[in-house]
Amino acid sequence: MNWRKLRTFLITVLVLCLIPATRYYQVDVPLLRFLRGSRHVDPLSLHLSGEFVENNLGSQQEPDGSVTVRMIAQQYLFIPHCILVPAGVPVHLRITSADAVHSLTFNGMDYAVKVLPGTISEAQLQFSRAGEYKTVCREFCGAGHYAMRSELKVVPREQFPALQPGERGNCAAP
């Protein structure tokens, strides 16, 4: 009689454990994404849809004259590798990570942005004069961390609107 009660108890516990496990991806994950809001993204599908698809990365001029820059940090690079922005214009940076924690910094500036997977990090930047700023990752992200670098090129304000969107992610442009 004792074995029968123990077996019934163990089967009940097993069933009660399996119910939440089977509904996690169908109910809990979508609900958590909804509750987190718009500042969260799925790091596994960044390149497939949404704000961080490849053709939406780089700098984009907004109707009010400001510029929005979208980037992805992943071991061991920043995408796009080079960004062009105009001098003297507010720059709204939106960046996310595809894999690990990173920290985007601009040499010669006090700007630093912590980048976490699954989260969109935002920063307001403004560069007063034209020039080139090397960007580096200051958060150890693995063996290739030392090579995680990119470039931000600030061009004169009047020159920026003349650049095509494809040229704004290419440091070979003027």
ZAMARGU-4260 file (C-alpha; in steps of 0.2 Angstrom, whole numbers, plus 5000, padded with zeros to 4 digits):
<rodrens>
0) 5000/5000/5000 | 5014/5012/5004 | 5022/5009/4987 | 5006/5013/4978 | 5005/5030/4987
5) 5023/5034/4983 | 5021/5030/4965 | 5005/5040/4964 | 5014/5055/4972 | 5029/5054/4961
10) 5018/5053/4945 | 5008/5068/4951 | 5024/5078/4955 | 5030/5074/4937 | 5014/5079/4929
15) 5014/5095/4939 | 5032/5099/4933 | 5028/5095/4915 | 5013/5106/4913 | 5024/5123/4915
20) 5038/5116/4905 | 5027/5112/4890 | 5018/5129/4890 | 5034/5140/4893 | 5038/5144/4875
25) 5019/5145/4869 | 5013/5156/4884 | 5027/5163/4895 | 5040/5169/4882 | 5027/5179/4871
30) 5020/5186/4887 | 5037/5191/4894 | 5041/5199/4877 | 5025/5209/4877 | 5028/5215/4895
35) 5046/5220/4892 | 5040/5233/4879 | 5049/5240/4864 | 5067/5241/4871 | 5069/5222/4870
40) 5074/5212/4855 | 5077/5194/4851 | 5096/5192/4849 | 5094/5177/4839 | 5084/5185/4825
45) 5090/5203/4824 | 5095/5201/4806 | 5079/5193/4801 | 5066/5207/4804 | 5063/5223/4813
50) 5073/5238/4817 | 5090/5230/4816 | 5090/5221/4799 | 5105/5224/4788 | 5098/5237/4777
55) 5092/5248/4792 | 5109/5249/4800 | 5119/5264/4800 | 5114/5283/4800 | 5097/5289/4794
60) 5092/5308/4794 | 5076/5311/4803 | 5063/5324/4797 | 5068/5336/4811 | 5086/5336/4805
65) 5093/5324/4819 | 5101/5308/4814 | 5097/5291/4821 | 5111/5278/4821 | 5107/5259/4822
70) 5121/5247/4826 | 5124/5229/4832 | 5138/5223/4843 | 5143/5205/4842 | 5159/5196/4845
75) 5171/5203/4839 | 5164/5217/4828 | 5152/5232/4827 | 5140/5232/4812 | 5141/5243/4802
80) 5160/5244/4804 | 5160/5263/4799 | 5147/5276/4802 | 5145/5294/4795 | 5136/5308/4805
85) 5135/5326/4802 | 5144/5339/4814 | 5133/5349/4826 | 5117/5339/4824 | 5109/5328/4838
90) 5113/5310/4835 | 5102/5297/4843 | 5111/5280/4845 | 5101/5264/4846 | 5112/5248/4848
95) 5110/5230/4853 | 5120/5215/4856 | 5118/5199/4847 | 5128/5188/4859 | 5137/5196/4874
100) 5139/5211/4885 | 5149/5225/4876 | 5153/5243/4880 | 5154/5255/4865 | 5166/5270/4868
105) 5172/5284/4857 | 5191/5288/4858 | 5193/5306/4864 | 5175/5308/4870 | 5166/5305/4886
110) 5153/5294/4878 | 5151/5276/4883 | 5136/5265/4880 | 5134/5248/4889 | 5126/5235/4876
115) 5117/5220/4883 | 5110/5206/4872 | 5091/5207/4871 | 5090/5225/4875 | 5091/5241/4865
120) 5103/5253/4872 | 5101/5271/4868 | 5112/5287/4869 | 5111/5305/4864 | 5127/5311/4856
125) 5133/5327/4847 | 5149/5330/4839 | 5154/5348/4837 | 5166/5347/4823 | 5171/5336/4809
130) 5184/5322/4812 | 5186/5304/4815 | 5183/5294/4831 | 5189/5277/4833 | 5176/5266/4843
135) 5182/5252/4854 | 5173/5239/4865 | 5178/5242/4883 | 5169/5226/4890 | 5179/5210/4889
140) 5169/5199/4877 | 5180/5185/4873 | 5197/5180/4865 | 5195/5192/4850 | 5190/5207/4861
145) 5206/5217/4857 | 5201/5218/4839 | 5183/5224/4842 | 5185/5241/4834 | 5175/5252/4822
150) 5175/5270/4816 | 5163/5285/4817 | 5167/5299/4804 | 5159/5316/4807 | 5157/5326/4791
155) 5152/5344/4789 | 5134/5347/4792 | 5131/5353/4774 | 5139/5338/4766 | 5129/5325/4775
160) 5112/5327/4766 | 5121/5325/4749 | 5127/5307/4754 | 5116/5293/4749 | 5111/5281/4763
165) 5123/5268/4757 | 5137/5280/4758 | 5133/5284/4776 | 5140/5267/4781 | 5156/5268/4771
170) 5171/5277/4777 | 5178/5278/4760 | 5165/5292/4756 | 5171/5310/4758
</rodrens>
